[in-house]
Amino acid sequence: MSKPIRAAGGVVWRTAAEHSNSEAIEVALIHRPRYDDWSIPKGKLASGESELEGALREVFEETGYRVRPGRGLGEVHYLKSSNGRSREKVVRYWAMRAVAGAFAPNREVDELMWVSPDGADALLTRPSDREVLERFASGPVRTGTVLLVRHASAGDRDKWKGDDRLRPLDEIGSDQADELVRLLSRFDVQRLVSADYLRCVQTLQPAADSLGVEIEEQPLLSEEGFPGHEQDAVNAIRDLGDHEQAVAVCSQRVVVPEMVERLAKEGGVELPDPQRSKKASVWALSFDDGKLVAAEYFPPPDV
């Protein structure tokens, strides 16, 4: 059986320019002359490209806008027919706030229209696009993001003879930390917070160097500070998520899964797999008014 065609895109939104009410928003729809349809920006992934990278690239190519990803909107599945054969297509979406850019007609897209979500629902050609728009419209639009990182590879704890708080990243971990900069930058991270362990701080150091910001240390996020103060640590993460800017937070194996599970339970969010927290992996946590509304897992970068 053929592998599914993988694609990605986003519901691109902005504050409605013609409204004095700052809560009013509008979303971008594109017209594709090849199909004569109105759709949400999306496209096939390039070879070796991650879904998020592909979504950001396709959105920029089709709309001309740089965007900041927010709440994940899940996947849609449908059959794509070509030359009398059908193949499954799987498309993953995010809510994406337009931050800069302008549309220019091109070979694939000849028109872009900014409309209210209700207006967009009436214009969209495909049921799958209307399904994604419904997911977007049924949840909060302006969300805060906490990227909860498990520290990168730091060798074998049992073979380290010194103070475990000072155990550094190994060569693989250093490469992972370098690669994490790409993912964190895609969310436009503006603040970095780490458990007060060397390997956690080192995991965020390349991002700090790239962004030109200081890493704030938070003992509650460490394997020593978390036990007995679990709710304080959860509240600290909730507070970090109560802003529209993205924050990256680095912690440890014994903290990350429980932190995610507690936040999900409080927010009533179904997790894809709460046990997945490999070294250098990231949980993208979306918050609305301090409450978790969505969570998605990004595996460790390839190094």
C-alpha positions as CSV (number, residue, x, y, z in Angstrom):
1,M,0.0,0.0,0.0
2,S,1.3,3.4,-0.9
3,K,2.4,5.8,1.8
4,P,0.1,8.8,2.4
5,I,0.9,12.1,0.8
6,R,2.0,14.4,3.6
7,A,1.2,18.0,3.6
8,A,0.8,20.9,6.0
9,G,-0.6,24.4,6.2
10,G,-2.3,26.9,8.5
11,V,-5.3,29.2,9.2
12,V,-3.6,32.5,8.8
13,W,-5.2,35.3,10.9
14,R,-4.8,38.9,11.8
15,T,-6.7,41.6,13.7
16,A,-9.4,43.0,11.4
17,A,-8.2,46.3,10.1
18,E,-11.6,47.8,9.5
19,H,-12.8,47.2,13.1
20,S,-12.1,49.3,16.1
21,N,-12.8,46.3,18.3
22,S,-9.4,44.7,18.7
23,E,-10.9,41.3,19.3
24,A,-12.3,41.1,15.8
25,I,-10.2,39.0,13.5
26,E,-10.1,37.9,9.8
27,V,-8.5,35.0,8.1
28,A,-6.7,34.6,4.8
29,L,-8.2,32.5,1.9
30,I,-6.4,31.9,-1.3
31,H,-7.7,31.4,-4.8
32,R,-5.9,28.8,-6.9
33,P,-6.6,29.2,-10.6
34,R,-5.5,25.6,-11.4
35,Y,-8.5,24.3,-9.4
36,D,-10.6,27.5,-9.4
37,D,-11.2,27.1,-5.7
38,W,-10.9,29.0,-2.5
39,S,-8.8,27.3,0.2
40,I,-6.7,27.5,3.3
41,P,-3.0,27.8,2.5
42,K,-1.3,24.4,2.4
43,G,1.0,22.2,0.4
44,K,3.0,19.0,0.1
45,L,6.1,18.5,2.2
46,A,9.5,18.5,0.6
47,S,11.7,15.4,1.1
48,G,12.9,15.3,4.7
49,E,11.0,18.4,5.7
50,S,9.1,18.5,9.0
51,E,5.4,19.3,9.0
52,L,5.9,22.6,10.8
53,E,8.7,23.7,8.4
54,G,6.6,22.7,5.5
55,A,3.5,24.5,6.8
56,L,5.5,27.7,7.3
57,R,7.1,27.5,3.9
58,E,3.9,26.8,2.0
59,V,2.1,29.6,3.8
60,F,4.8,32.1,2.9
61,E,5.0,30.9,-0.7
62,E,1.2,31.1,-1.2
63,T,0.4,34.2,0.9
64,G,3.6,36.2,1.1
65,Y,3.2,36.5,4.9
66,R,5.6,35.5,7.7
67,V,3.6,34.0,10.5
68,R,3.9,32.9,14.1
69,P,2.4,29.4,14.7
70,G,0.1,29.0,17.7
71,R,-2.5,26.3,18.6
72,G,-2.3,23.1,16.6
73,L,-5.4,22.3,14.7
74,G,-4.8,18.6,14.0
75,E,-4.9,16.7,10.8
76,V,-7.4,16.0,8.0
77,H,-7.4,12.8,5.9
78,Y,-8.9,12.4,2.5
79,L,-8.3,10.5,-0.8
80,K,-6.4,12.3,-3.6
81,S,-7.2,10.9,-7.1
82,S,-4.7,11.0,-10.0
83,N,-4.6,9.0,-13.2
84,G,-7.4,6.8,-12.1
85,R,-5.7,5.9,-8.8
86,S,-6.5,7.1,-5.3
87,R,-4.0,7.8,-2.5
88,E,-4.5,9.0,1.0
89,K,-3.5,12.6,1.8
90,V,-2.8,13.7,5.3
91,V,-2.6,17.5,6.0
92,R,-1.6,19.0,9.4
93,Y,-2.6,22.5,10.4
94,W,-1.8,25.2,12.8
95,A,-3.4,28.5,13.7
96,M,-0.9,31.1,12.4
97,R,-0.8,34.8,13.2
98,A,0.4,37.0,10.3
99,V,3.2,39.2,11.6
100,A,4.8,40.7,8.4
101,G,4.6,40.5,4.6
102,A,2.2,41.2,1.7
103,F,0.6,39.1,-1.0
104,A,1.7,39.2,-4.6
105,P,-0.1,37.1,-7.3
106,N,1.9,34.1,-8.5
107,R,1.5,31.1,-10.8
108,E,-0.2,29.0,-8.1
109,V,-2.2,31.7,-6.3
110,D,-3.8,34.6,-8.1
111,E,-5.8,36.2,-5.3
112,L,-5.8,36.4,-1.5
113,M,-8.9,37.6,0.5
114,W,-9.1,38.6,4.1
115,V,-12.5,37.7,5.5
116,S,-14.2,37.0,8.8
117,P,-14.3,33.4,9.9
118,D,-18.0,33.2,9.2
119,G,-17.4,34.7,5.7
120,A,-14.6,32.2,5.1
121,D,-16.8,29.3,5.9
122,A,-19.2,30.3,3.2
123,L,-16.5,30.8,0.6
124,L,-14.3,27.7,1.1
125,T,-14.7,25.1,-1.6
126,R,-13.7,22.0,0.2
127,P,-15.4,20.3,3.2
128,S,-12.0,19.4,4.7
129,D,-11.0,23.1,4.7
130,R,-14.3,24.0,6.4
131,E,-13.6,21.3,9.0
132,V,-10.2,22.9,9.8
133,L,-11.7,26.4,10.0
134,E,-14.3,25.1,12.4
135,R,-11.6,23.8,14.7
136,F,-9.9,27.2,14.5
137,A,-13.1,29.2,15.2
138,S,-14.3,26.9,18.0
139,G,-11.2,27.5,20.2
140,P,-9.3,30.6,21.4
141,V,-7.4,32.5,18.8
142,R,-5.0,34.6,20.9
143,T,-3.0,31.9,22.8
144,G,0.3,32.0,24.6
145,T,2.9,29.3,23.9
146,V,5.2,27.5,26.3
147,L,7.7,25.2,24.6
148,L,8.6,22.7,27.3
149,V,11.9,21.1,26.4
150,R,13.5,18.0,27.9
151,H,17.2,18.6,28.1
152,A,19.4,17.2,25.4
153,S,21.7,14.1,25.7
154,A,24.1,14.4,28.7
155,G,25.7,10.9,28.8
156,D,25.2,8.3,31.4
157,R,24.2,9.4,34.9
158,D,25.8,6.4,36.5
159,K,29.2,7.1,34.9
160,W,29.3,10.7,36.0
161,K,31.4,11.0,39.2
162,G,30.9,14.6,40.1
163,D,27.9,16.6,41.3
164,D,25.0,15.6,39.0
165,R,23.8,19.2,38.8
166,L,27.0,19.9,36.9
167,R,26.8,17.1,34.4
168,P,27.2,18.7,31.0
169,L,25.7,17.8,27.6
170,D,27.7,15.3,25.6
171,E,28.6,15.7,21.9
172,I,25.2,14.4,20.7
173,G,23.5,16.7,23.2
174,S,25.4,19.7,22.0
175,D,24.3,19.0,18.4
176,Q,20.7,18.6,19.6
177,A,20.8,21.9,21.4
178,D,22.1,23.6,18.2
179,E,19.3,22.0,16.2
180,L,16.6,23.0,18.7
181,V,17.3,26.7,17.8
182,R,15.4,26.1,14.5
183,L,12.2,24.9,16.1
184,L,12.3,27.5,18.9
185,S,12.8,30.3,16.4
186,R,9.8,29.2,14.3
187,F,7.6,30.0,17.3
188,D,9.3,33.4,17.8
189,V,10.5,32.6,21.3
190,Q,11.3,35.8,23.3
191,R,12.1,34.4,26.7
192,L,14.1,31.4,28.0
193,V,13.6,29.7,31.4
194,S,15.6,26.7,32.6
195,A,15.9,24.4,35.6
196,D,19.1,25.2,37.5
197,Y,21.0,22.2,36.2
198,L,24.0,22.7,33.8
199,R,22.6,20.3,31.1
200,C,19.3,22.2,31.1
201,V,20.9,25.6,30.8
202,Q,23.3,24.3,28.1
203,T,20.3,23.0,26.1
204,L,18.9,26.5,25.8
205,Q,22.3,28.3,25.4
206,P,22.5,28.2,21.6
207,A,19.0,29.7,21.5
208,A,20.1,32.4,24.0
209,D,23.1,33.2,21.9
210,S,20.9,33.4,18.8
211,L,18.2,35.5,20.4
212,G,20.5,37.7,22.5
213,V,18.6,37.0,25.7
214,E,19.5,35.8,29.1
215,I,18.4,32.4,30.5
216,E,16.4,32.7,33.7
217,E,16.9,29.8,36.1
218,Q,14.0,28.3,38.0
219,P,14.7,25.7,40.7
220,L,11.1,24.5,40.7
221,L,11.7,22.9,37.3
222,S,14.5,20.6,38.4
223,E,14.2,17.0,39.6
224,E,15.1,18.3,43.1
225,G,12.9,21.3,43.2
226,F,9.8,19.8,41.6
227,P,8.9,17.0,44.1
228,G,6.7,18.4,46.9
229,H,6.2,21.6,45.0
230,E,4.4,20.2,41.9
231,Q,1.5,22.7,41.9
232,D,3.8,25.6,42.4
233,A,5.8,24.5,39.3
234,V,2.6,24.0,37.3
235,N,1.4,27.4,38.3
236,A,4.7,28.9,37.2
237,I,4.3,27.3,33.7
238,R,0.7,28.5,33.5
239,D,1.9,32.0,34.3
240,L,4.5,31.9,31.6
241,G,1.8,30.8,29.1
242,D,-0.5,33.7,30.1
243,H,1.1,36.0,27.4
244,E,0.9,36.0,23.6
245,Q,4.7,35.8,23.3
246,A,6.3,32.3,23.3
247,V,8.5,31.1,26.1
248,A,10.9,28.1,26.0
249,V,11.4,26.2,29.2
250,C,13.9,23.4,29.8
251,S,13.4,20.7,32.4
252,Q,14.2,17.1,33.1
253,R,12.7,13.6,32.6
254,V,11.1,13.2,36.0
255,V,9.4,16.6,35.6
256,V,8.3,17.0,32.0
257,P,5.7,14.1,31.7
258,E,4.1,14.8,35.0
259,M,4.0,18.6,34.3
260,V,2.2,18.0,31.0
261,E,-0.2,15.5,32.5
262,R,-1.2,17.8,35.3
263,L,-1.7,20.8,32.9
264,A,-3.7,18.6,30.6
265,K,-5.9,17.3,33.4
266,E,-6.6,20.8,34.7
267,G,-7.4,22.0,31.1
268,G,-9.4,19.0,30.0
269,V,-6.9,18.5,27.1
270,E,-6.5,15.0,25.5
271,L,-2.8,14.2,25.0
272,P,-1.5,12.3,22.0
273,D,0.8,10.3,24.3
274,P,1.8,11.8,27.7
275,Q,4.7,9.3,28.1
276,R,6.7,10.6,25.1
277,S,9.3,12.9,26.4
278,K,12.6,11.9,24.9
279,K,15.8,13.9,25.4
280,A,15.7,17.1,23.3
281,S,12.0,16.6,22.6
282,V,9.6,19.5,22.9
283,W,6.0,19.9,24.1
284,A,4.3,22.9,22.5
285,L,1.7,24.0,25.1
286,S,-1.0,26.5,24.1
287,F,-2.6,28.5,26.9
288,D,-5.7,30.8,27.0
289,D,-6.0,32.9,30.2
290,G,-3.6,30.6,32.0
291,K,-5.5,27.4,31.0
292,L,-4.0,24.7,28.7
293,V,-6.1,24.4,25.6
294,A,-3.8,22.4,23.3
295,A,-0.6,20.3,23.4
296,E,1.5,18.7,20.7
297,Y,4.7,16.8,20.8
298,F,7.8,17.4,18.7
299,P,10.3,14.6,18.7
300,P,14.1,15.2,19.1
301,P,15.8,16.8,16.2
302,D,17.8,14.6,13.9
303,V,21.6,15.0,14.5
